[in-house]
Amino acid sequence: MPIVKADRLARVSAALLRAAGASEEEADAVAVGCVNAKKLRALAREYRLDTVLDLA
């Protein structure tokens, strides 16, 4: 699986959301929120919190 930096992933995600009809502000907010959620999930797994937080 390729590794994509968070800022690039957010930009690509926002572009896809805008292409689907979201406003620029909505697209940016959702894209950043999704990337941050992914980073939080990875951090929880790293510290073995995934089972405690039920992130299966």
mmJSON file of the N, C-alpha and C atoms, coordinates in Angstrom:
{"data_MODEL":{"atom_site":{
"group_PDB":["ATOM","ATOM","ATOM","ATOM","ATOM","ATOM","ATOM","ATOM","ATOM","ATOM","ATOM","ATOM","ATOM","ATOM","ATOM","ATOM","ATOM","ATOM","ATOM","ATOM","ATOM","ATOM","ATOM","ATOM","ATOM","ATOM","ATOM","ATOM","ATOM","ATOM","ATOM","ATOM","ATOM","ATOM","ATOM","ATOM","ATOM","ATOM","ATOM","ATOM","ATOM","ATOM","ATOM","ATOM","ATOM","ATOM","ATOM","ATOM","ATOM","ATOM","ATOM","ATOM","ATOM","ATOM","ATOM","ATOM","ATOM","ATOM","ATOM","ATOM","ATOM","ATOM","ATOM","ATOM","ATOM","ATOM","ATOM","ATOM","ATOM","ATOM","ATOM","ATOM","ATOM","ATOM","ATOM","ATOM","ATOM","ATOM","ATOM","ATOM","ATOM","ATOM","ATOM","ATOM","ATOM","ATOM","ATOM","ATOM","ATOM","ATOM","ATOM","ATOM","ATOM","ATOM","ATOM","ATOM","ATOM","ATOM","ATOM","ATOM","ATOM","ATOM","ATOM","ATOM","ATOM","ATOM","ATOM","ATOM","ATOM","ATOM","ATOM","ATOM","ATOM","ATOM","ATOM","ATOM","ATOM","ATOM","ATOM","ATOM","ATOM","ATOM","ATOM","ATOM","ATOM","ATOM","ATOM","ATOM","ATOM","ATOM","ATOM","ATOM","ATOM","ATOM","ATOM","ATOM","ATOM","ATOM","ATOM","ATOM","ATOM","ATOM","ATOM","ATOM","ATOM","ATOM","ATOM","ATOM","ATOM","ATOM","ATOM","ATOM","ATOM","ATOM","ATOM","ATOM","ATOM","ATOM","ATOM","ATOM","ATOM","ATOM","ATOM","ATOM","ATOM","ATOM","ATOM","ATOM"],
"id":[1,2,3,4,5,6,7,8,9,10,11,12,13,14,15,16,17,18,19,20,21,22,23,24,25,26,27,28,29,30,31,32,33,34,35,36,37,38,39,40,41,42,43,44,45,46,47,48,49,50,51,52,53,54,55,56,57,58,59,60,61,62,63,64,65,66,67,68,69,70,71,72,73,74,75,76,77,78,79,80,81,82,83,84,85,86,87,88,89,90,91,92,93,94,95,96,97,98,99,100,101,102,103,104,105,106,107,108,109,110,111,112,113,114,115,116,117,118,119,120,121,122,123,124,125,126,127,128,129,130,131,132,133,134,135,136,137,138,139,140,141,142,143,144,145,146,147,148,149,150,151,152,153,154,155,156,157,158,159,160,161,162,163,164,165,166,167,168],
"type_symbol":["N","C","C","N","C","C","N","C","C","N","C","C","N","C","C","N","C","C","N","C","C","N","C","C","N","C","C","N","C","C","N","C","C","N","C","C","N","C","C","N","C","C","N","C","C","N","C","C","N","C","C","N","C","C","N","C","C","N","C","C","N","C","C","N","C","C","N","C","C","N","C","C","N","C","C","N","C","C","N","C","C","N","C","C","N","C","C","N","C","C","N","C","C","N","C","C","N","C","C","N","C","C","N","C","C","N","C","C","N","C","C","N","C","C","N","C","C","N","C","C","N","C","C","N","C","C","N","C","C","N","C","C","N","C","C","N","C","C","N","C","C","N","C","C","N","C","C","N","C","C","N","C","C","N","C","C","N","C","C","N","C","C","N","C","C","N","C","C"],
"label_atom_id":["N","CA","C","N","CA","C","N","CA","C","N","CA","C","N","CA","C","N","CA","C","N","CA","C","N","CA","C","N","CA","C","N","CA","C","N","CA","C","N","CA","C","N","CA","C","N","CA","C","N","CA","C","N","CA","C","N","CA","C","N","CA","C","N","CA","C","N","CA","C","N","CA","C","N","CA","C","N","CA","C","N","CA","C","N","CA","C","N","CA","C","N","CA","C","N","CA","C","N","CA","C","N","CA","C","N","CA","C","N","CA","C","N","CA","C","N","CA","C","N","CA","C","N","CA","C","N","CA","C","N","CA","C","N","CA","C","N","CA","C","N","CA","C","N","CA","C","N","CA","C","N","CA","C","N","CA","C","N","CA","C","N","CA","C","N","CA","C","N","CA","C","N","CA","C","N","CA","C","N","CA","C","N","CA","C","N","CA","C","N","CA","C","N","CA","C"],
"label_alt_id":[null,null,null,null,null,null,null,null,null,null,null,null,null,null,null,null,null,null,null,null,null,null,null,null,null,null,null,null,null,null,null,null,null,null,null,null,null,null,null,null,null,null,null,null,null,null,null,null,null,null,null,null,null,null,null,null,null,null,null,null,null,null,null,null,null,null,null,null,null,null,null,null,null,null,null,null,null,null,null,null,null,null,null,null,null,null,null,null,null,null,null,null,null,null,null,null,null,null,null,null,null,null,null,null,null,null,null,null,null,null,null,null,null,null,null,null,null,null,null,null,null,null,null,null,null,null,null,null,null,null,null,null,null,null,null,null,null,null,null,null,null,null,null,null,null,null,null,null,null,null,null,null,null,null,null,null,null,null,null,null,null,null,null,null,null,null,null,null],
"label_comp_id":["MET","MET","MET","PRO","PRO","PRO","ILE","ILE","ILE","VAL","VAL","VAL","LYS","LYS","LYS","ALA","ALA","ALA","ASP","ASP","ASP","ARG","ARG","ARG","LEU","LEU","LEU","ALA","ALA","ALA","ARG","ARG","ARG","VAL","VAL","VAL","SER","SER","SER","ALA","ALA","ALA","ALA","ALA","ALA","LEU","LEU","LEU","LEU","LEU","LEU","ARG","ARG","ARG","ALA","ALA","ALA","ALA","ALA","ALA","GLY","GLY","GLY","ALA","ALA","ALA","SER","SER","SER","GLU","GLU","GLU","GLU","GLU","GLU","GLU","GLU","GLU","ALA","ALA","ALA","ASP","ASP","ASP","ALA","ALA","ALA","VAL","VAL","VAL","ALA","ALA","ALA","VAL","VAL","VAL","GLY","GLY","GLY","CYS","CYS","CYS","VAL","VAL","VAL","ASN","ASN","ASN","ALA","ALA","ALA","LYS","LYS","LYS","LYS","LYS","LYS","LEU","LEU","LEU","ARG","ARG","ARG","ALA","ALA","ALA","LEU","LEU","LEU","ALA","ALA","ALA","ARG","ARG","ARG","GLU","GLU","GLU","TYR","TYR","TYR","ARG","ARG","ARG","LEU","LEU","LEU","ASP","ASP","ASP","THR","THR","THR","VAL","VAL","VAL","LEU","LEU","LEU","ASP","ASP","ASP","LEU","LEU","LEU","ALA","ALA","ALA"],
"label_asym_id":["A","A","A","A","A","A","A","A","A","A","A","A","A","A","A","A","A","A","A","A","A","A","A","A","A","A","A","A","A","A","A","A","A","A","A","A","A","A","A","A","A","A","A","A","A","A","A","A","A","A","A","A","A","A","A","A","A","A","A","A","A","A","A","A","A","A","A","A","A","A","A","A","A","A","A","A","A","A","A","A","A","A","A","A","A","A","A","A","A","A","A","A","A","A","A","A","A","A","A","A","A","A","A","A","A","A","A","A","A","A","A","A","A","A","A","A","A","A","A","A","A","A","A","A","A","A","A","A","A","A","A","A","A","A","A","A","A","A","A","A","A","A","A","A","A","A","A","A","A","A","A","A","A","A","A","A","A","A","A","A","A","A","A","A","A","A","A","A"],
"label_entity_id":["1","1","1","1","1","1","1","1","1","1","1","1","1","1","1","1","1","1","1","1","1","1","1","1","1","1","1","1","1","1","1","1","1","1","1","1","1","1","1","1","1","1","1","1","1","1","1","1","1","1","1","1","1","1","1","1","1","1","1","1","1","1","1","1","1","1","1","1","1","1","1","1","1","1","1","1","1","1","1","1","1","1","1","1","1","1","1","1","1","1","1","1","1","1","1","1","1","1","1","1","1","1","1","1","1","1","1","1","1","1","1","1","1","1","1","1","1","1","1","1","1","1","1","1","1","1","1","1","1","1","1","1","1","1","1","1","1","1","1","1","1","1","1","1","1","1","1","1","1","1","1","1","1","1","1","1","1","1","1","1","1","1","1","1","1","1","1","1"],
"label_seq_id":[1,1,1,2,2,2,3,3,3,4,4,4,5,5,5,6,6,6,7,7,7,8,8,8,9,9,9,10,10,10,11,11,11,12,12,12,13,13,13,14,14,14,15,15,15,16,16,16,17,17,17,18,18,18,19,19,19,20,20,20,21,21,21,22,22,22,23,23,23,24,24,24,25,25,25,26,26,26,27,27,27,28,28,28,29,29,29,30,30,30,31,31,31,32,32,32,33,33,33,34,34,34,35,35,35,36,36,36,37,37,37,38,38,38,39,39,39,40,40,40,41,41,41,42,42,42,43,43,43,44,44,44,45,45,45,46,46,46,47,47,47,48,48,48,49,49,49,50,50,50,51,51,51,52,52,52,53,53,53,54,54,54,55,55,55,56,56,56],
"pdbx_PDB_ins_code":[null,null,null,null,null,null,null,null,null,null,null,null,null,null,null,null,null,null,null,null,null,null,null,null,null,null,null,null,null,null,null,null,null,null,null,null,null,null,null,null,null,null,null,null,null,null,null,null,null,null,null,null,null,null,null,null,null,null,null,null,null,null,null,null,null,null,null,null,null,null,null,null,null,null,null,null,null,null,null,null,null,null,null,null,null,null,null,null,null,null,null,null,null,null,null,null,null,null,null,null,null,null,null,null,null,null,null,null,null,null,null,null,null,null,null,null,null,null,null,null,null,null,null,null,null,null,null,null,null,null,null,null,null,null,null,null,null,null,null,null,null,null,null,null,null,null,null,null,null,null,null,null,null,null,null,null,null,null,null,null,null,null,null,null,null,null,null,null],
"Cartn_x":[0.852,0.0,0.9,0.595,1.424,1.236,2.272,2.218,1.994,0.949,0.597,0.639,1.321,1.396,0.01,-0.217,-1.532,-1.995,-1.113,-1.54,-1.956,-1.258,-1.637,-2.96,-3.135,-4.378,-5.562,-5.368,-6.434,-6.751,-5.725,-5.962,-6.708,-6.29,-6.94,-8.385,-8.567,-9.915,-10.822,-10.321,-11.106,-11.469,-10.532,-10.807,-11.913,-11.879,-12.925,-14.287,-14.299,-15.554,-16.108,-15.211,-15.67,-16.226,-15.564,-16.041,-17.415,-17.702,-19.0,-20.067,-19.681,-20.668,-20.572,-19.632,-19.475,-18.852,-19.182,-18.535,-17.069,-16.27,-14.852,-14.671,-15.443,-15.334,-15.747,-16.852,-17.313,-16.294,-15.821,-14.868,-13.596,-13.08,-11.855,-12.077,-13.205,-13.489,-13.638,-14.362,-14.574,-13.267,-12.514,-11.257,-10.268,-10.107,-9.193,-9.687,-10.982,-11.543,-11.286,-11.432,-11.183,-9.709,-8.838,-7.397,-7.018,-7.539,-7.231,-7.772,-8.944,-9.508,-8.622,-8.097,-7.203,-5.926,-5.388,-4.177,-4.442,-5.602,-5.964,-6.12,-6.725,-6.895,-5.536,-4.616,-3.279,-2.559,-2.708,-2.091,-2.679,-3.983,-4.634,-4.132,-3.951,-3.426,-1.988,-1.215,0.186,0.29,-0.596,-0.566,-1.522,-1.969,-2.831,-4.152,-4.671,-5.946,-7.106,-6.808,-7.864,-8.903,-8.505,-9.484,-10.271,-9.618,-10.294,-11.32,-10.968,-11.845,-12.773,-12.713,-13.531,-13.402,-12.155,-11.888,-11.713,-12.209,-12.038,-12.625],
"Cartn_y":[-1.174,0.0,1.241,2.195,3.401,4.244,4.959,5.878,7.278,7.927,9.271,10.196,11.317,12.277,12.868,13.193,13.666,14.9,15.856,17.074,16.79,15.886,15.527,14.772,13.86,13.119,14.062,15.051,16.027,16.832,17.239,18.012,17.187,15.937,15.071,14.788,14.49,14.223,15.43,16.616,17.836,18.063,17.786,17.952,17.003,15.771,14.809,15.252,15.748,16.219,17.431,18.353,19.505,19.057,18.069,17.554,16.899,16.396,15.764,16.777,18.064,19.1,19.814,19.435,20.122,21.501,22.421,23.732,23.572,24.574,24.514,24.377,25.141,25.096,23.742,23.199,21.877,20.798,20.84,19.83,19.851,21.032,21.134,20.615,20.98,20.55,19.035,18.445,16.994,16.261,16.733,16.075,16.106,17.252,17.361,16.513,16.515,15.697,14.217,13.756,12.343,11.984,12.844,12.586,12.578,13.511,13.546,12.31,11.848,10.636,9.433,9.371,8.271,8.32,9.523,9.665,9.269,9.635,9.291,7.783,7.161,5.7,5.004,5.468,4.876,5.056,6.209,6.474,5.565,5.378,4.497,3.067,2.633,1.272,1.165,2.199,2.187,2.017,2.653,2.571,1.502,0.61,-0.516,-0.079,1.044,1.525,1.113,0.475,0.135,-0.802,-1.727,-2.617,-1.902,-1.032,-0.282,0.671,1.293,2.26,1.622,0.298,-0.442,0.119,0.146,0.683,-0.437,-1.609,-2.745,-2.497],
"Cartn_z":[0.0,0.0,0.0,-0.853,-0.887,0.375,0.728,1.865,1.32,1.806,1.355,2.564,2.418,3.521,3.791,5.062,5.502,4.733,4.487,3.802,2.352,1.709,0.327,0.322,1.27,1.36,1.588,2.436,2.696,1.437,0.689,-0.539,-1.583,-1.764,-2.749,-2.33,-1.051,-0.543,-0.728,-0.412,-0.566,-2.037,-2.927,-4.356,-4.816,-4.33,-4.681,-4.143,-2.924,-2.336,-3.081,-3.489,-4.276,-5.62,-6.233,-7.522,-7.386,-6.188,-5.935,-5.539,-5.437,-5.182,-3.847,-3.01,-1.724,-1.947,-1.054,-1.133,-0.708,-1.019,-0.655,0.853,1.605,3.068,3.621,3.112,3.56,3.197,1.982,1.516,2.355,2.626,3.429,4.845,5.443,6.817,6.905,5.983,6.009,5.726,4.747,4.392,5.56,6.178,7.311,8.478,8.71,9.78,9.562,8.349,8.039,8.216,7.75,7.901,9.371,10.136,11.57,12.277,11.885,12.484,12.189,10.989,10.613,11.442,11.636,12.443,13.887,14.417,15.79,15.939,14.955,14.994,14.989,14.162,14.112,15.448,16.042,17.339,18.412,18.386,19.36,19.213,17.985,17.76,18.25,18.004,18.435,19.945,20.676,22.132,22.671,21.749,22.123,22.772,22.323,22.839,21.949,20.824,19.88,20.483,21.332,21.947,23.041,23.767,24.817,24.226,23.109,22.467,21.439,21.286,20.337,18.928,18.42,17.087,16.051,16.322,15.426,14.062],
"occupancy":[1.0,1.0,1.0,1.0,1.0,1.0,1.0,1.0,1.0,1.0,1.0,1.0,1.0,1.0,1.0,1.0,1.0,1.0,1.0,1.0,1.0,1.0,1.0,1.0,1.0,1.0,1.0,1.0,1.0,1.0,1.0,1.0,1.0,1.0,1.0,1.0,1.0,1.0,1.0,1.0,1.0,1.0,1.0,1.0,1.0,1.0,1.0,1.0,1.0,1.0,1.0,1.0,1.0,1.0,1.0,1.0,1.0,1.0,1.0,1.0,1.0,1.0,1.0,1.0,1.0,1.0,1.0,1.0,1.0,1.0,1.0,1.0,1.0,1.0,1.0,1.0,1.0,1.0,1.0,1.0,1.0,1.0,1.0,1.0,1.0,1.0,1.0,1.0,1.0,1.0,1.0,1.0,1.0,1.0,1.0,1.0,1.0,1.0,1.0,1.0,1.0,1.0,1.0,1.0,1.0,1.0,1.0,1.0,1.0,1.0,1.0,1.0,1.0,1.0,1.0,1.0,1.0,1.0,1.0,1.0,1.0,1.0,1.0,1.0,1.0,1.0,1.0,1.0,1.0,1.0,1.0,1.0,1.0,1.0,1.0,1.0,1.0,1.0,1.0,1.0,1.0,1.0,1.0,1.0,1.0,1.0,1.0,1.0,1.0,1.0,1.0,1.0,1.0,1.0,1.0,1.0,1.0,1.0,1.0,1.0,1.0,1.0,1.0,1.0,1.0,1.0,1.0,1.0],
"B_iso_or_equiv":[0.0,0.0,0.0,0.0,0.0,0.0,0.0,0.0,0.0,0.0,0.0,0.0,0.0,0.0,0.0,0.0,0.0,0.0,0.0,0.0,0.0,0.0,0.0,0.0,0.0,0.0,0.0,0.0,0.0,0.0,0.0,0.0,0.0,0.0,0.0,0.0,0.0,0.0,0.0,0.0,0.0,0.0,0.0,0.0,0.0,0.0,0.0,0.0,0.0,0.0,0.0,0.0,0.0,0.0,0.0,0.0,0.0,0.0,0.0,0.0,0.0,0.0,0.0,0.0,0.0,0.0,0.0,0.0,0.0,0.0,0.0,0.0,0.0,0.0,0.0,0.0,0.0,0.0,0.0,0.0,0.0,0.0,0.0,0.0,0.0,0.0,0.0,0.0,0.0,0.0,0.0,0.0,0.0,0.0,0.0,0.0,0.0,0.0,0.0,0.0,0.0,0.0,0.0,0.0,0.0,0.0,0.0,0.0,0.0,0.0,0.0,0.0,0.0,0.0,0.0,0.0,0.0,0.0,0.0,0.0,0.0,0.0,0.0,0.0,0.0,0.0,0.0,0.0,0.0,0.0,0.0,0.0,0.0,0.0,0.0,0.0,0.0,0.0,0.0,0.0,0.0,0.0,0.0,0.0,0.0,0.0,0.0,0.0,0.0,0.0,0.0,0.0,0.0,0.0,0.0,0.0,0.0,0.0,0.0,0.0,0.0,0.0,0.0,0.0,0.0,0.0,0.0,0.0],
"pdbx_formal_charge":[null,null,null,null,null,null,null,null,null,null,null,null,null,null,null,null,null,null,null,null,null,null,null,null,null,null,null,null,null,null,null,null,null,null,null,null,null,null,null,null,null,null,null,null,null,null,null,null,null,null,null,null,null,null,null,null,null,null,null,null,null,null,null,null,null,null,null,null,null,null,null,null,null,null,null,null,null,null,null,null,null,null,null,null,null,null,null,null,null,null,null,null,null,null,null,null,null,null,null,null,null,null,null,null,null,null,null,null,null,null,null,null,null,null,null,null,null,null,null,null,null,null,null,null,null,null,null,null,null,null,null,null,null,null,null,null,null,null,null,null,null,null,null,null,null,null,null,null,null,null,null,null,null,null,null,null,null,null,null,null,null,null,null,null,null,null,null,null],
"auth_seq_id":[1,1,1,2,2,2,3,3,3,4,4,4,5,5,5,6,6,6,7,7,7,8,8,8,9,9,9,10,10,10,11,11,11,12,12,12,13,13,13,14,14,14,15,15,15,16,16,16,17,17,17,18,18,18,19,19,19,20,20,20,21,21,21,22,22,22,23,23,23,24,24,24,25,25,25,26,26,26,27,27,27,28,28,28,29,29,29,30,30,30,31,31,31,32,32,32,33,33,33,34,34,34,35,35,35,36,36,36,37,37,37,38,38,38,39,39,39,40,40,40,41,41,41,42,42,42,43,43,43,44,44,44,45,45,45,46,46,46,47,47,47,48,48,48,49,49,49,50,50,50,51,51,51,52,52,52,53,53,53,54,54,54,55,55,55,56,56,56],
"auth_comp_id":["MET","MET","MET","PRO","PRO","PRO","ILE","ILE","ILE","VAL","VAL","VAL","LYS","LYS","LYS","ALA","ALA","ALA","ASP","ASP","ASP","ARG","ARG","ARG","LEU","LEU","LEU","ALA","ALA","ALA","ARG","ARG","ARG","VAL","VAL","VAL","SER","SER","SER","ALA","ALA","ALA","ALA","ALA","ALA","LEU","LEU","LEU","LEU","LEU","LEU","ARG","ARG","ARG","ALA","ALA","ALA","ALA","ALA","ALA","GLY","GLY","GLY","ALA","ALA","ALA","SER","SER","SER","GLU","GLU","GLU","GLU","GLU","GLU","GLU","GLU","GLU","ALA","ALA","ALA","ASP","ASP","ASP","ALA","ALA","ALA","VAL","VAL","VAL","ALA","ALA","ALA","VAL","VAL","VAL","GLY","GLY","GLY","CYS","CYS","CYS","VAL","VAL","VAL","ASN","ASN","ASN","ALA","ALA","ALA","LYS","LYS","LYS","LYS","LYS","LYS","LEU","LEU","LEU","ARG","ARG","ARG","ALA","ALA","ALA","LEU","LEU","LEU","ALA","ALA","ALA","ARG","ARG","ARG","GLU","GLU","GLU","TYR","TYR","TYR","ARG","ARG","ARG","LEU","LEU","LEU","ASP","ASP","ASP","THR","THR","THR","VAL","VAL","VAL","LEU","LEU","LEU","ASP","ASP","ASP","LEU","LEU","LEU","ALA","ALA","ALA"],
"auth_asym_id":["A","A","A","A","A","A","A","A","A","A","A","A","A","A","A","A","A","A","A","A","A","A","A","A","A","A","A","A","A","A","A","A","A","A","A","A","A","A","A","A","A","A","A","A","A","A","A","A","A","A","A","A","A","A","A","A","A","A","A","A","A","A","A","A","A","A","A","A","A","A","A","A","A","A","A","A","A","A","A","A","A","A","A","A","A","A","A","A","A","A","A","A","A","A","A","A","A","A","A","A","A","A","A","A","A","A","A","A","A","A","A","A","A","A","A","A","A","A","A","A","A","A","A","A","A","A","A","A","A","A","A","A","A","A","A","A","A","A","A","A","A","A","A","A","A","A","A","A","A","A","A","A","A","A","A","A","A","A","A","A","A","A","A","A","A","A","A","A"],
"auth_atom_id":["N","CA","C","N","CA","C","N","CA","C","N","CA","C","N","CA","C","N","CA","C","N","CA","C","N","CA","C","N","CA","C","N","CA","C","N","CA","C","N","CA","C","N","CA","C","N","CA","C","N","CA","C","N","CA","C","N","CA","C","N","CA","C","N","CA","C","N","CA","C","N","CA","C","N","CA","C","N","CA","C","N","CA","C","N","CA","C","N","CA","C","N","CA","C","N","CA","C","N","CA","C","N","CA","C","N","CA","C","N","CA","C","N","CA","C","N","CA","C","N","CA","C","N","CA","C","N","CA","C","N","CA","C","N","CA","C","N","CA","C","N","CA","C","N","CA","C","N","CA","C","N","CA","C","N","CA","C","N","CA","C","N","CA","C","N","CA","C","N","CA","C","N","CA","C","N","CA","C","N","CA","C","N","CA","C","N","CA","C","N","CA","C","N","CA","C"],
"pdbx_PDB_model_num":[1,1,1,1,1,1,1,1,1,1,1,1,1,1,1,1,1,1,1,1,1,1,1,1,1,1,1,1,1,1,1,1,1,1,1,1,1,1,1,1,1,1,1,1,1,1,1,1,1,1,1,1,1,1,1,1,1,1,1,1,1,1,1,1,1,1,1,1,1,1,1,1,1,1,1,1,1,1,1,1,1,1,1,1,1,1,1,1,1,1,1,1,1,1,1,1,1,1,1,1,1,1,1,1,1,1,1,1,1,1,1,1,1,1,1,1,1,1,1,1,1,1,1,1,1,1,1,1,1,1,1,1,1,1,1,1,1,1,1,1,1,1,1,1,1,1,1,1,1,1,1,1,1,1,1,1,1,1,1,1,1,1,1,1,1,1,1,1]
}}}
